[in-house]
Amino acid sequence: MNPDEKIVYPKNQFKKYIKDVVSGTLERTEFIEETINNHLEKDIDLKKTDKLLKIILFSAVFELLFKHNTPKNVVISEYVRASEFFLEKAQISYLNAILDKLSKLIRKAD
């Protein structure tokens, strides 16, 4: 992905939300990566993680960190369901486990 390339968002009822998640994830990539590494350093090596899995993971973590109106279980289930189109079963299970563990650490009261 070219960081200088402008992202075009098609017209859709969820356009604003999708734009917020994509833009927010890109703007806070370093913070998201730091959060993942701080909480899950023994569970995941982001340098060796498949790029598509990493993109999905970062977007989900962005929502867990910054979209507090969405319950953590909804965030996890939506990303796991969406990942079924892109990832293998083992990767989906891994994503689910990572998001579950991280969500409990990030959102203690949710």
N, C-alpha and C positions, 0 to 999 in steps of 0.2 A: 504494500500500500504506500502510495506516495503521500508524504505528510503535507506537501504543498498543494495537492489536488483538492479542488472544491467538491464537497459532497452535495449531491442533488437529492432532495427528498421528494418523492412523488406525493401527489395529493392523496390524503387519506385521513380518516377521522382520528387516527392515532398519531398523526404526523408530529405534533408538538412533543408528545411523550417520547417517541422514537428519536426525534432530533435531540431532545434533552439527554437521553441516555447515551447516544452515540457521541455527541459533543462533550458531554460531561466525562465520559470514559476516556476519550482522547486527551482532554485537558488535565485529567488527574491520573494518568497512567502511572507516573512515578509513585504517587501516594498509594495507589491501589496495589502496585507491586510490593511496596514497602510493607503495607498492611498484611498481605499474603505471606511474605517472607517472615515477618515478625511472629505471626500466629502459627504458621504451618511449616517452619523451616525443615522439620524432619519428615513431613508428609509429601512435599512436592518440591521438585527442582524446576523452576520456571525456565531455566536455560535449556533443559532437555524436553520440555513439554511441547506437544504438537501445537502448531501455530493456531489452528482453528479452535482447538480446545482452550487455548490461552485467551483468545478473543472472547469466547463465550463466557469463560470464567471471569474475566475482567469486567465485562458488562454486568454480570450478575452481582459481583462484589460492589460495583458502583451503586447499583440499586439498593443493596443491603446497607451501604454506608449513607447514602444521600436521599433515598426515596422512602422515608419513614411511614408514609401513608399506606404503603403496600406491605401486608404482613409477610414475614420471612418465609413462611411455608408456601405462599403464593409465588414469591420470587423463585424459590427453588423449583417448584413444580413446573412453572412456565419455562424456565431455562432447560430443565431436563426434557420436557416435552419437545421444545424447539430443537434441542440437540439431536433428537432422534433422526432428523433429516440429514445430519451432517457427520455424525460420529458413530463409531462402532459400539456395540453393547458394553464392552469392557470400559471404554472411555466414558460412556454415559453413567455407568455405575460409579466410576471414579469421580466424575464431576459431582454426582449426587452426594457422595460421601464427603468430598472436600467442602461443598457448599453447606452441607448440614453442620459439619464441625465448625466451620468459620462463622456461620450465622449465629451459633450459640455463643461464640466469643465476642462477636461484634454487637449483637442485639440481645443483651442479657434479659431485658424485661419484656421483650416481644413474644 
